Amino acid sequence: MSIDRSLKIKGALSRHRNVLSRAERVEQLIEEERWSEGDSLLGLPKVAHRKSHAGRKDKDDIDKEAETEAVAGDETPKAE
């Protein structure tokens, strides 16, 4: 029997997963300060796990870049 394509790739497990393990959920809850040591590990609250988008810029960052380019464009000497 052949091995599935997804299992052959070295970094296959590093991709985004929708479901977190219990330990990962507890870590996330600790970071959000929603879990303490005495709480039960059973019946944990839901944890939003969003896929991060590397390389995307916020609207504020785009506006700042546009402003700096406009200012830089005004300061360059014009050859006449």
PEZIPE-V24819 format. One record per backbone hydrogen bond with DSSP energy under -0.5 kcal/mol. CO is the residue of the C=O (numbers start at 1). NH is the residue of the N-H. E is the energy in kcal/mol with one decimal. If there is no record, write none. Layout:
BEGIN
co = {CO	CO}
nh = {NH	NH}
e = {E	E}
END
This chain:
BEGIN
co = {4	4	5	5	9	11	12	21	22	23	24	25	26	27	28	29	29	30	36	48	52	53	58	59	60	61	62	63	64	65	66	67	68	69	70	71	72	78}
nh = {7	8	8	9	12	14	15	25	26	27	28	29	30	31	32	34	35	33	39	50	54	56	62	63	64	65	66	67	68	69	70	71	72	73	74	75	76	80}
e = {-1.1	-0.7	-1.0	-0.9	-1.2	-1.3	-0.8	-2.3	-2.4	-2.3	-2.2	-2.4	-2.5	-2.2	-1.9	-3.0	-0.6	-1.1	-1.4	-0.6	-0.8	-1.2	-1.9	-2.3	-2.4	-2.2	-2.1	-2.2	-2.4	-2.2	-2.0	-2.5	-2.5	-2.1	-1.4	-1.3	-0.8	-0.5}
END
